[in-house]
Amino acid sequence: EIAERAEFGKGTIYNYFPDGKEALFLTLLAELVIGGLHTVITSSFPDPDELTTPAGARTAFRRFIDSMIQRHHSDDDVLLMFMKEGHRTDFDQDNMAVLAEHFNGVFDALVVPIEQAIASGALRPIPARPVAHLLMGNIRGYLMSELDARCDPSTTVHKAPYGTPDAAADFITTVLFDGLLAPDAA
């Protein structure tokens, strides 16, 4: 697809990536996905003072969740490519190390606002990195479900029950910030 858009032969693209498809994949991942995730994180938490109250933290993290979902909806082809091709890196230690390094940087960036909210008392004093993984895991789960439903609309197994990306952001925020227990059960 890249070669076709650039209007040259498929083999020519590998002149720029002598290490093959994996190198191309990792380069695209770094530029299209990781860079975009960092942008979403930094733009979602522009005011550290917002993270000093529970309501402000909820608003900021809701904005982050919504921005992540919207970003991936605007880049469906990129998301689909990485979901389809990402498994290829699982069998190469060097590629896995590169991926881990990239994603650790994303989690490091997300830990910052979580730690700010914890330090100010807006969030419970729990380890920030697992919270970052929980947030990203829930967003990824939603995106995978949406992607499955769009790739095969005839299936009812993978249809996300959220309706819209905005409703999905509300749902994820509610579950993460309010939990599963009924208010009087807490």
C-alpha positions in Angstrom: 0.0 0.0 0.0 2.9 2.4 0.8 4.6 1.5 -2.4 1.4 2.0 -4.4 0.8 5.4 -2.9 4.4 6.4 -3.6 4.0 5.1 -7.1 6.9 2.8 -7.2 7.5 -1.0 -7.0 6.9 -2.9 -3.8 10.5 -4.0 -3.7 11.8 -0.5 -3.9 10.5 0.4 -0.5 12.8 -2.1 1.1 15.8 -0.1 -0.2 14.8 2.4 2.5 14.3 -0.4 5.1 17.1 -3.0 4.5 16.0 -4.9 7.6 12.8 -5.8 5.9 9.1 -5.7 6.8 9.8 -5.7 10.5 11.9 -2.5 10.3 9.2 -0.8 8.2 6.6 -1.9 10.7 8.5 -0.7 13.7 9.2 2.6 12.0 5.6 3.1 11.2 4.7 2.1 14.7 7.0 4.7 16.2 5.9 7.5 13.9 2.2 6.9 13.5 1.2 5.2 16.8 3.6 6.0 19.5 4.0 9.7 18.5 0.3 10.0 18.3 -0.2 8.5 21.8 2.2 10.9 23.3 0.4 13.8 21.7 -3.0 12.6 23.0 -1.5 12.2 26.5 0.1 15.7 26.6 -3.0 17.4 25.1 -5.4 15.6 27.5 -3.8 17.0 30.6 -2.9 20.6 29.8 -3.5 22.0 33.3 -2.0 20.1 36.3 -4.3 22.1 38.6 -7.2 20.2 37.1 -5.8 17.0 38.6 -6.1 18.4 42.2 -9.8 17.5 42.8 -11.7 14.3 42.2 -14.1 16.1 39.7 -11.2 17.7 37.9 -9.3 14.4 37.6 -12.4 12.6 36.4 -12.9 15.3 33.7 -9.3 15.2 32.6 -9.1 11.4 32.4 -12.5 11.3 30.6 -11.0 13.7 28.1 -8.0 11.4 27.7 -10.1 8.3 27.1 -12.3 10.2 24.6 -9.2 11.6 22.8 -7.7 8.1 22.6 -10.9 6.7 21.1 -11.3 9.6 18.7 -7.7 9.3 17.6 -8.0 5.7 16.7 -11.3 6.3 14.9 -9.7 8.8 12.7 -6.9 6.3 11.9 -8.9 3.1 11.4 -6.5 1.9 8.7 -3.5 2.4 10.9 -5.1 0.6 13.8 -6.2 -2.3 11.6 -2.7 -2.6 10.2 -1.1 -2.7 13.6 -3.7 -5.2 15.0 -3.2 -7.5 12.0 0.6 -7.3 11.8 1.6 -6.7 15.4 1.9 -10.4 16.2 4.7 -10.7 13.7 7.1 -9.0 16.1 6.3 -11.4 18.9 8.8 -13.9 17.7 11.8 -11.7 17.5 13.5 -10.6 20.7 15.0 -7.5 19.2 11.7 -6.3 17.8 10.0 -7.1 21.1 12.6 -5.0 22.9 12.0 -2.1 20.6 8.2 -2.3 21.0 8.6 -2.6 24.8 10.8 0.5 24.8 8.3 2.5 22.8 5.3 1.5 24.8 7.2 2.0 28.1 7.6 5.6 27.0 3.8 5.9 26.5 3.2 4.5 29.9 5.8 6.7 31.5 4.0 9.7 30.0 0.6 8.6 31.3 2.0 7.9 34.8 2.8 11.6 35.2 -0.8 12.9 35.4 -1.9 9.8 37.4 0.9 10.5 40.0 -0.1 14.2 40.0 -3.7 13.3 40.8 -2.6 10.8 43.5 -0.2 13.3 45.1 -3.0 15.9 45.3 -5.4 13.4 46.8 -7.8 13.4 43.8 -7.1 9.7 43.3 -6.5 6.9 45.8 -2.9 6.3 46.7 -2.3 3.2 44.6 0.6 2.4 42.2 0.3 4.7 39.2 1.8 2.4 36.5 -0.8 -0.4 37.0 -3.4 2.3 36.8 -1.9 3.5 33.4 -2.0 -0.1 32.2 -5.6 -0.5 33.3 -6.6 2.7 31.5 -4.8 1.7 28.3 -6.1 -1.9 28.5 -9.7 -0.8 28.8 -9.3 1.6 25.9 -7.6 -1.1 23.8 -10.4 -3.6 24.7 -13.0 -1.1 23.4 -11.0 -0.4 20.2 -10.6 -4.1 19.5 -14.3 -4.8 20.0 -15.2 -1.9 17.7 -12.7 -3.0 15.1 -14.0 -6.5 15.1 -17.5 -5.3 14.7 -16.6 -3.0 11.8 -14.5 -5.7 10.1 -17.4 -8.2 10.3 -20.7 -6.4 10.9 -22.6 -9.7 10.6 -21.3 -11.0 13.9 -23.1 -10.1 17.1 -20.3 -11.6 19.2 -18.1 -8.5 18.9 -20.6 -5.7 18.7 -19.6 -3.1 21.3 -22.6 -2.1 23.4 -21.5 1.5 23.7 -23.2 3.0 20.7 -20.9 5.9 20.0 -17.2 6.7 20.9 -18.6 9.4 23.3 -20.7 6.8 25.1 -17.8 4.4 25.2 -15.7 7.1 26.9 -18.5 7.7 29.4 -18.8 3.9 30.1 -15.0 3.4 30.6 -14.8 6.5 32.8 -17.7 5.4 34.9 -16.4 1.9 35.4 -12.9 3.0 36.3 -13.9 5.9 38.5 -17.1 4.6 40.1 -16.4 0.9 40.0 -19.0 -1.9 39.6 -20.7 -1.8 43.0 -24.0 0.0 43.4 -23.5 3.3 45.3 -25.2 2.1 48.4 -23.1 -1.1 48.4 -19.8 0.8 48.7 
